[in-house]
């Protein structure tokens, strides 16, 4: 149960980080470091959501 709470907390943190990173993206000519950070965050988010679903099953 404690692991589930930690994963839920991390999911929320990642949602915030993804939103903030998207806000930093320029409307034109996306900068590669920002895009790479966003992709890494989204990948981690997917892994965390998958683990949450596994624990709830």
N, C-alpha and C positions, 0 to 999 in steps of 0.2 A: 504493500500500500504506500509506503514511504517513497519507493522508486516511482510509482505512478504520479505522486504529487510533485516530485522533482521534475519528471518529464513534462507534466502540465505547465509547471512554472517556466521551464526552458522553452516550451512551445510559445508561451506568451511573450517571452523575451525576444525570441526569434521573429515573431510577428511585428513587434515594435522595431527591431533592427532592420527588417526588410522594408517596412514602411519608410523609415528614415533614409535608408539607402536609395530607395526609389525617388524620394523627394530631392536628393542630391544630384540625380541624373539630369544633365542638361537636356533641353528640348531637342537640340541638334548636336551632332558629333559627340556621341557617347564616349567617355573616357574609359579605356580598357581596365585600369585598376578598379574603378568603381563597378564596372560590369562584372568583373571577376569576383569581387566581394559579394555582389548580389547573388551571383550563381552559387557561390559557396554557401551562403546563408539559406538559399532555397533548397539546396541539396540536404543540408543538415535538418531543415524544417521537415522535409519529406521523411527522413530517417526517424526523427522523433515522433512524428504522427504515426508512422508504421509501428513503432514500438509501443505506443499508447494503445493502439488498436489490438495488438497482440496481447498485452497485459489485461485488457478488458474482456477478451474472449475467453 
